[in-house]
Amino acid sequence: MYPVELTTPMSKDLTDSGFDGLTTAEQVDDVLTQKEGTVLLVVNSVCGCAAANARPGAKMAMENEKRPNKAVTVFAGVDKEAVNKAREHMLPYPPSSPSIALFKDGKLVHFLERHHIEGRSSEIIAANLKMAFDRYC
């Protein structure tokens, strides 16, 4: 587990941009099991690819004309229960942080694992997510 002093600014990077921070398994279930609408979930991380690629890419994508009804985030290494529950919803994909998932009507429809994020620019990640938003939102 990471010290909260270290991760708070990284969490605020998304929550200050309109993402809701989920910290419990119940909150994750409440959001991801909604039978109508779309939800973008970012599994945040302390790694450099989260800072340079995932968080900026997710924020840029949310500027798209079509976008999810809700944007949420959990923090790997901090919100253990919430992250574990989120990962249950992202099966059959293995645990990955950072990662970005799009859910529609309670079902996973688009997923970016760490290997899709690492080494790619935030603009490429945003473009990938915008294509998914245009298709599913």
Z-matrix of the N, CA and C atoms (Angstrom, degrees):
N
C 1 1.448
C 2 1.535 1 108.96
N 3 1.308 2 114.47 1 139.04
C 4 1.458 3 119.83 2 -179.31
C 5 1.524 4 110.62 3 -90.84
N 6 1.326 5 117.64 4 149.54
C 7 1.463 6 120.03 5 176.24
C 8 1.534 7 110.32 6 -65.37
N 9 1.307 8 115.65 7 136.56
C 10 1.462 9 120.62 8 -177.13
C 11 1.534 10 111.45 9 -60.88
N 12 1.315 11 117.24 10 -29.74
C 13 1.475 12 120.38 11 179.04
C 14 1.532 13 110.65 12 -62.34
N 15 1.319 14 115.24 13 -33.31
C 16 1.463 15 120.75 14 179.97
C 17 1.528 16 111.28 15 -74.86
N 18 1.312 17 116.73 16 -40.80
C 19 1.465 18 120.36 17 -170.63
C 20 1.529 19 114.82 18 -91.37
N 21 1.325 20 117.80 19 -17.49
C 22 1.469 21 119.83 20 -177.42
C 23 1.532 22 112.44 21 -55.54
N 24 1.337 23 119.61 22 -47.75
C 25 1.468 24 118.06 23 179.46
C 26 1.535 25 112.41 24 -62.97
N 27 1.325 26 117.24 25 -32.58
C 28 1.463 27 121.21 26 179.08
C 29 1.527 28 110.61 27 -70.83
N 30 1.316 29 116.63 28 -36.76
C 31 1.462 30 120.90 29 175.92
C 32 1.524 31 110.42 30 -67.46
N 33 1.322 32 115.48 31 -44.80
C 34 1.467 33 120.43 32 -178.48
C 35 1.530 34 112.26 33 -63.27
N 36 1.327 35 116.49 34 -25.97
C 37 1.462 36 119.89 35 177.60
C 38 1.526 37 110.22 36 -54.41
N 39 1.328 38 116.94 37 -38.68
C 40 1.467 39 120.88 38 178.50
C 41 1.526 40 112.30 39 -90.91
N 42 1.327 41 117.68 40 -44.17
C 43 1.466 42 118.81 41 -176.03
C 44 1.530 43 111.62 42 -66.68
N 45 1.317 44 118.01 43 -31.49
C 46 1.466 45 120.43 44 175.56
C 47 1.526 46 111.75 45 -69.98
N 48 1.326 47 116.34 46 -14.22
C 49 1.472 48 121.50 47 179.37
C 50 1.526 49 112.03 48 -103.19
N 51 1.326 50 117.13 49 14.31
C 52 1.460 51 120.19 50 173.90
C 53 1.520 52 116.26 51 101.85
N 54 1.330 53 118.08 52 -1.51
C 55 1.454 54 120.64 53 175.94
C 56 1.527 55 108.83 54 -80.12
N 57 1.318 56 116.57 55 138.84
C 58 1.459 57 120.69 56 175.25
C 59 1.520 58 109.02 57 -88.32
N 60 1.317 59 116.94 58 128.86
C 61 1.451 60 121.31 59 177.16
C 62 1.517 61 110.43 60 -82.72
N 63 1.317 62 116.25 61 124.74
C 64 1.460 63 121.70 62 178.63
C 65 1.523 64 108.30 63 -105.36
N 66 1.337 65 116.19 64 130.33
C 67 1.458 66 119.58 65 -174.79
C 68 1.526 67 113.50 66 -121.08
N 69 1.335 68 117.72 67 -6.07
C 70 1.468 69 120.07 68 -179.95
C 71 1.524 70 110.07 69 -127.17
N 72 1.315 71 115.15 70 157.85
C 73 1.466 72 121.10 71 176.90
C 74 1.528 73 110.43 72 -61.93
N 75 1.328 74 117.12 73 -37.54
C 76 1.460 75 121.33 74 -179.49
C 77 1.530 76 111.18 75 -63.34
N 78 1.324 77 116.50 76 -42.26
C 79 1.474 78 119.95 77 178.31
C 80 1.524 79 110.42 78 -61.81
N 81 1.322 80 116.84 79 -42.86
C 82 1.461 81 121.15 80 179.75
C 83 1.516 82 110.11 81 -62.12
N 84 1.319 83 117.40 82 -48.26
C 85 1.467 84 120.89 83 178.93
C 86 1.527 85 111.39 84 -60.04
N 87 1.319 86 116.66 85 -43.49
C 88 1.469 87 120.09 86 -179.47
C 89 1.523 88 111.68 87 -57.67
N 90 1.323 89 116.20 88 -41.19
C 91 1.466 90 120.79 89 -176.90
C 92 1.529 91 111.56 90 -79.48
N 93 1.314 92 117.53 91 -46.74
C 94 1.467 93 120.36 92 -171.50
C 95 1.528 94 114.16 93 -80.44
N 96 1.303 95 118.27 94 -12.82
C 97 1.461 96 119.93 95 178.82
C 98 1.526 97 112.63 96 -99.25
N 99 1.311 98 117.45 97 7.63
C 100 1.468 99 120.49 98 177.05
C 101 1.519 100 108.91 99 -61.68
N 102 1.306 101 116.45 100 131.34
C 103 1.466 102 122.17 101 -174.46
C 104 1.525 103 113.36 102 -83.28
N 105 1.319 104 117.05 103 -7.61
C 106 1.463 105 120.37 104 177.48
C 107 1.520 106 109.49 105 -134.42
N 108 1.316 107 115.25 106 139.74
C 109 1.453 108 120.42 107 175.45
C 110 1.518 109 113.39 108 100.35
N 111 1.316 110 113.92 109 177.99
C 112 1.458 111 121.44 110 -177.06
C 113 1.523 112 110.44 111 -122.06
N 114 1.335 113 114.79 112 147.38
C 115 1.467 114 121.93 113 -179.14
C 116 1.520 115 108.62 114 -136.82
N 117 1.318 116 116.41 115 129.68
C 118 1.458 117 121.87 116 171.42
C 119 1.517 118 107.43 117 -98.82
N 120 1.325 119 116.39 118 127.46
C 121 1.461 120 122.67 119 179.08
C 122 1.522 121 109.18 120 -118.18
N 123 1.324 122 116.17 121 124.21
C 124 1.459 123 121.44 122 174.20
C 125 1.523 124 108.36 123 -108.19
N 126 1.336 125 116.05 124 121.74
C 127 1.461 126 120.75 125 170.58
C 128 1.523 127 105.27 126 -87.69
N 129 1.310 128 115.40 127 104.03
C 130 1.454 129 122.90 128 -175.41
C 131 1.530 130 109.98 129 -78.78
N 132 1.328 131 115.55 130 160.46
C 133 1.458 132 121.18 131 -175.78
C 134 1.522 133 109.70 132 -154.04
N 135 1.333 134 115.91 133 161.93
C 136 1.464 135 120.45 134 177.58
C 137 1.526 136 112.84 135 -83.64
N 138 1.321 137 117.38 136 -6.66
C 139 1.466 138 120.06 137 -174.24
C 140 1.532 139 112.03 138 -70.43
N 141 1.299 140 114.39 139 162.31
C 142 1.458 141 120.84 140 -179.22
C 143 1.511 142 113.49 141 -63.68
N 144 1.334 143 117.95 142 -33.88
C 145 1.467 144 118.76 143 -178.82
C 146 1.526 145 111.48 144 -72.12
N 147 1.321 146 118.05 145 -21.77
C 148 1.470 147 120.15 146 173.01
C 149 1.526 148 109.12 147 -71.37
N 150 1.320 149 115.97 148 -43.82
C 151 1.459 150 120.99 149 -177.88
C 152 1.520 151 112.91 150 -69.71
N 153 1.323 152 116.27 151 -43.12
C 154 1.466 153 120.24 152 -174.25
C 155 1.521 154 113.67 153 -88.40
N 156 1.323 155 117.21 154 -25.38
C 157 1.459 156 119.40 155 -171.08
C 158 1.523 157 113.72 156 -123.40
N 159 1.336 158 117.24 157 -57.45
C 160 1.463 159 120.71 158 -171.36
C 161 1.526 160 112.75 159 -66.23
N 162 1.329 161 117.28 160 -55.38
C 163 1.475 162 118.78 161 -177.01
C 164 1.528 163 111.91 162 -63.58
N 165 1.345 164 119.14 163 -48.46
C 166 1.463 165 117.64 164 178.73
C 167 1.532 166 112.39 165 -63.21
N 168 1.328 167 117.43 166 -37.87
C 169 1.464 168 120.52 167 179.17
C 170 1.512 169 112.33 168 -64.12
N 171 1.324 170 116.33 169 -42.93
C 172 1.468 171 120.25 170 178.59
C 173 1.528 172 110.72 171 -64.14
N 174 1.325 173 116.88 172 -42.33
C 175 1.473 174 119.78 173 179.62
C 176 1.526 175 110.91 174 -65.34
N 177 1.327 176 117.85 175 -42.53
C 178 1.471 177 120.59 176 177.90
C 179 1.520 178 111.20 177 -62.38
N 180 1.310 179 116.71 178 -40.89
C 181 1.467 180 121.06 179 -179.13
C 182 1.521 181 111.16 180 -61.51
N 183 1.319 182 116.88 181 -34.36
C 184 1.464 183 120.67 182 -178.68
C 185 1.529 184 112.60 183 -69.63
N 186 1.328 185 117.27 184 -6.57
C 187 1.463 186 120.92 185 174.82
C 188 1.525 187 111.30 186 -85.29
N 189 1.334 188 117.61 187 -3.70
C 190 1.458 189 123.10 188 179.87
C 191 1.531 190 110.27 189 -63.50
N 192 1.341 191 115.81 190 152.13
C 193 1.466 192 119.43 191 177.68
C 194 1.523 193 110.80 192 -60.27
N 195 1.332 194 116.48 193 -47.96
C 196 1.458 195 120.65 194 173.78
C 197 1.520 196 107.25 195 -93.63
N 198 1.313 197 115.84 196 129.55
C 199 1.461 198 119.45 197 179.54
C 200 1.529 199 109.06 198 -150.88
N 201 1.325 200 115.90 199 164.75
C 202 1.458 201 119.88 200 -178.80
C 203 1.529 202 112.33 201 -61.68
N 204 1.322 203 114.78 202 155.43
C 205 1.463 204 120.35 203 176.46
C 206 1.523 205 111.30 204 -66.49
N 207 1.326 206 115.86 205 -29.02
C 208 1.459 207 120.64 206 -175.57
C 209 1.530 208 108.69 207 -144.24
N 210 1.330 209 115.67 208 144.85
C 211 1.466 210 122.12 209 175.08
C 212 1.527 211 107.78 210 -125.45
N 213 1.332 212 115.91 211 127.43
C 214 1.463 213 120.82 212 -177.01
C 215 1.526 214 109.90 213 -134.32
N 216 1.330 215 114.75 214 164.93
C 217 1.452 216 120.05 215 179.46
C 218 1.521 217 110.47 216 -146.69
N 219 1.318 218 114.44 217 147.02
C 220 1.466 219 123.23 218 169.89
C 221 1.526 220 106.23 219 -125.94
N 222 1.327 221 116.71 220 155.81
C 223 1.459 222 119.46 221 -175.45
C 224 1.522 223 110.37 222 -116.98
N 225 1.342 224 115.60 223 114.52
C 226 1.466 225 121.59 224 178.12
C 227 1.531 226 109.70 225 -62.97
N 228 1.320 227 116.19 226 135.55
C 229 1.455 228 120.74 227 -179.41
C 230 1.505 229 113.46 228 83.52
N 231 1.333 230 116.85 229 1.53
C 232 1.471 231 121.21 230 -179.84
C 233 1.527 232 109.26 231 -129.28
N 234 1.330 233 115.93 232 -61.84
C 235 1.467 234 122.02 233 -176.53
C 236 1.525 235 109.25 234 -95.51
N 237 1.331 236 116.24 235 70.42
C 238 1.461 237 121.57 236 -169.85
C 239 1.531 238 112.80 237 -56.32
N 240 1.324 239 118.42 238 -50.41
C 241 1.462 240 121.53 239 -179.24
C 242 1.526 241 111.32 240 -60.94
N 243 1.314 242 115.99 241 -45.19
C 244 1.467 243 120.77 242 -178.70
C 245 1.526 244 110.78 243 -64.55
N 246 1.312 245 116.95 244 -43.24
C 247 1.471 246 120.99 245 -179.78
C 248 1.525 247 110.29 246 -65.22
N 249 1.315 248 117.13 247 -44.59
C 250 1.464 249 120.00 248 179.17
C 251 1.523 250 111.59 249 -60.71
N 252 1.324 251 116.96 250 -41.51
C 253 1.468 252 120.52 251 178.82
C 254 1.534 253 109.83 252 -67.39
N 255 1.311 254 117.62 253 -41.56
C 256 1.467 255 120.71 254 177.79
C 257 1.521 256 110.25 255 -60.48
N 258 1.306 257 116.77 256 -41.63
C 259 1.472 258 120.71 257 -179.57
C 260 1.523 259 111.53 258 -65.12
N 261 1.331 260 117.57 259 -31.17
C 262 1.465 261 120.18 260 174.16
C 263 1.524 262 110.33 261 -61.34
N 264 1.316 263 116.24 262 -38.96
C 265 1.468 264 121.36 263 179.89
C 266 1.526 265 112.02 264 -72.93
N 267 1.331 266 117.24 265 -18.09
C 268 1.466 267 121.22 266 -177.98
C 269 1.527 268 113.32 267 -98.68
N 270 1.331 269 117.16 268 5.81
C 271 1.461 270 119.92 269 175.94
C 272 1.518 271 109.68 270 -62.54
N 273 1.313 272 120.37 271 143.89
C 274 1.462 273 127.94 272 18.10
C 275 1.521 274 114.26 273 -92.09
N 276 1.328 275 117.71 274 10.23
C 277 1.463 276 119.26 275 179.95
C 278 1.528 277 109.93 276 -69.44
N 279 1.331 278 117.28 277 142.36
C 280 1.467 279 119.86 278 177.68
C 281 1.527 280 110.16 279 -74.08
N 282 1.334 281 117.32 280 161.54
C 283 1.464 282 120.27 281 177.41
C 284 1.524 283 110.70 282 -53.64
N 285 1.313 284 115.29 283 136.52
C 286 1.457 285 121.15 284 -177.11
C 287 1.524 286 108.20 285 -151.08
N 288 1.317 287 115.72 286 128.57
C 289 1.458 288 118.54 287 173.89
C 290 1.524 289 108.66 288 -142.88
N 291 1.305 290 115.34 289 130.08
C 292 1.452 291 125.61 290 -0.37
C 293 1.525 292 111.23 291 -73.61
N 294 1.306 293 114.53 292 164.23
C 295 1.458 294 121.39 293 172.06
C 296 1.524 295 107.97 294 -155.17
N 297 1.323 296 114.71 295 162.55
C 298 1.467 297 119.87 296 -178.24
C 299 1.521 298 107.57 297 -138.16
N 300 1.326 299 115.90 298 127.70
C 301 1.458 300 121.16 299 -176.35
C 302 1.524 301 110.20 300 -126.56
N 303 1.319 302 114.92 301 142.84
C 304 1.461 303 120.97 302 174.29
C 305 1.520 304 108.09 303 -115.90
N 306 1.316 305 115.66 304 127.54
C 307 1.459 306 122.68 305 178.60
C 308 1.527 307 109.20 306 -113.66
N 309 1.324 308 115.46 307 140.00
C 310 1.465 309 120.67 308 174.34
C 311 1.526 310 107.41 309 -129.05
N 312 1.314 311 115.24 310 126.44
C 313 1.465 312 121.94 311 179.14
C 314 1.529 313 111.07 312 51.28
N 315 1.323 314 116.74 313 40.40
C 316 1.457 315 122.16 314 176.10
C 317 1.516 316 115.48 315 82.00
N 318 1.333 317 117.52 316 6.20
C 319 1.470 318 120.75 317 -178.54
C 320 1.530 319 110.00 318 -120.93
N 321 1.323 320 115.64 319 141.35
C 322 1.458 321 121.74 320 176.20
C 323 1.524 322 109.04 321 -70.54
N 324 1.347 323 116.87 322 123.41
C 325 1.468 324 119.98 323 -177.92
C 326 1.530 325 112.97 324 -119.64
N 327 1.331 326 118.19 325 -15.42
C 328 1.466 327 121.22 326 -178.66
C 329 1.522 328 107.45 327 -155.22
N 330 1.342 329 116.35 328 138.39
C 331 1.461 330 119.08 329 -176.16
C 332 1.519 331 111.10 330 -147.22
N 333 1.312 332 115.53 331 131.30
C 334 1.465 333 122.28 332 173.57
C 335 1.517 334 108.03 333 -112.54
N 336 1.329 335 115.66 334 114.44
C 337 1.453 336 120.94 335 176.03
C 338 1.530 337 109.36 336 -84.66
N 339 1.318 338 114.82 337 169.97
C 340 1.468 339 119.99 338 179.78
C 341 1.522 340 111.54 339 -51.99
N 342 1.334 341 117.96 340 -41.34
C 343 1.467 342 118.74 341 -177.39
C 344 1.531 343 112.12 342 -69.92
N 345 1.327 344 118.53 343 -14.16
C 346 1.469 345 121.63 344 172.43
C 347 1.533 346 111.18 345 -85.24
N 348 1.318 347 116.19 346 -18.08
C 349 1.469 348 122.71 347 -175.31
C 350 1.524 349 110.88 348 -98.50
N 351 1.320 350 115.50 349 -48.34
C 352 1.460 351 122.05 350 -176.04
C 353 1.531 352 109.83 351 -60.68
N 354 1.338 353 116.21 352 127.68
C 355 1.457 354 120.69 353 177.60
C 356 1.517 355 114.63 354 84.13
N 357 1.316 356 117.22 355 -0.47
C 358 1.465 357 120.43 356 177.38
C 359 1.522 358 109.10 357 -112.29
N 360 1.288 359 116.02 358 146.59
C 361 1.464 360 119.93 359 -177.64
C 362 1.523 361 110.85 360 -72.20
N 363 1.310 362 114.93 361 159.57
C 364 1.466 363 120.03 362 177.02
C 365 1.528 364 110.48 363 -62.53
N 366 1.322 365 117.17 364 -30.31
C 367 1.469 366 120.54 365 178.22
C 368 1.531 367 111.06 366 -66.71
N 369 1.328 368 117.28 367 -39.60
C 370 1.469 369 120.71 368 178.14
C 371 1.523 370 109.96 369 -66.72
N 372 1.327 371 116.80 370 -41.85
C 373 1.463 372 120.52 371 177.87
C 374 1.526 373 110.34 372 -63.08
N 375 1.326 374 116.50 373 -44.46
C 376 1.463 375 120.27 374 178.89
C 377 1.528 376 110.62 375 -61.42
N 378 1.313 377 117.54 376 -42.95
C 379 1.466 378 121.02 377 -179.94
C 380 1.533 379 110.44 378 -62.90
N 381 1.324 380 117.24 379 -41.65
C 382 1.458 381 121.58 380 177.59
C 383 1.526 382 110.31 381 -60.68
N 384 1.323 383 116.71 382 -47.15
C 385 1.462 384 120.29 383 -179.59
C 386 1.525 385 111.86 384 -66.79
N 387 1.316 386 117.37 385 -38.29
C 388 1.471 387 120.03 386 178.59
C 389 1.524 388 111.10 387 -61.91
N 390 1.340 389 116.91 388 -38.60
C 391 1.473 390 119.59 389 176.42
C 392 1.529 391 110.30 390 -62.54
N 393 1.327 392 116.37 391 -40.79
C 394 1.462 393 120.25 392 177.70
C 395 1.528 394 110.48 393 -66.13
N 396 1.326 395 117.48 394 -40.81
C 397 1.472 396 120.69 395 178.01
C 398 1.520 397 110.66 396 -62.14
N 399 1.334 398 116.41 397 -43.60
C 400 1.472 399 120.17 398 179.86
C 401 1.525 400 111.36 399 -61.57
N 402 1.315 401 115.99 400 -32.78
C 403 1.471 402 120.16 401 -178.94
C 404 1.530 403 113.05 402 -80.58
N 405 1.343 404 116.91 403 -41.12
C 406 1.462 405 120.40 404 -169.88
C 407 1.535 406 115.43 405 -107.38
N 408 1.315 407 117.59 406 -17.36
C 409 1.486 408 119.24 407 -174.13
C 410 1.527 409 111.61 408 -99.17
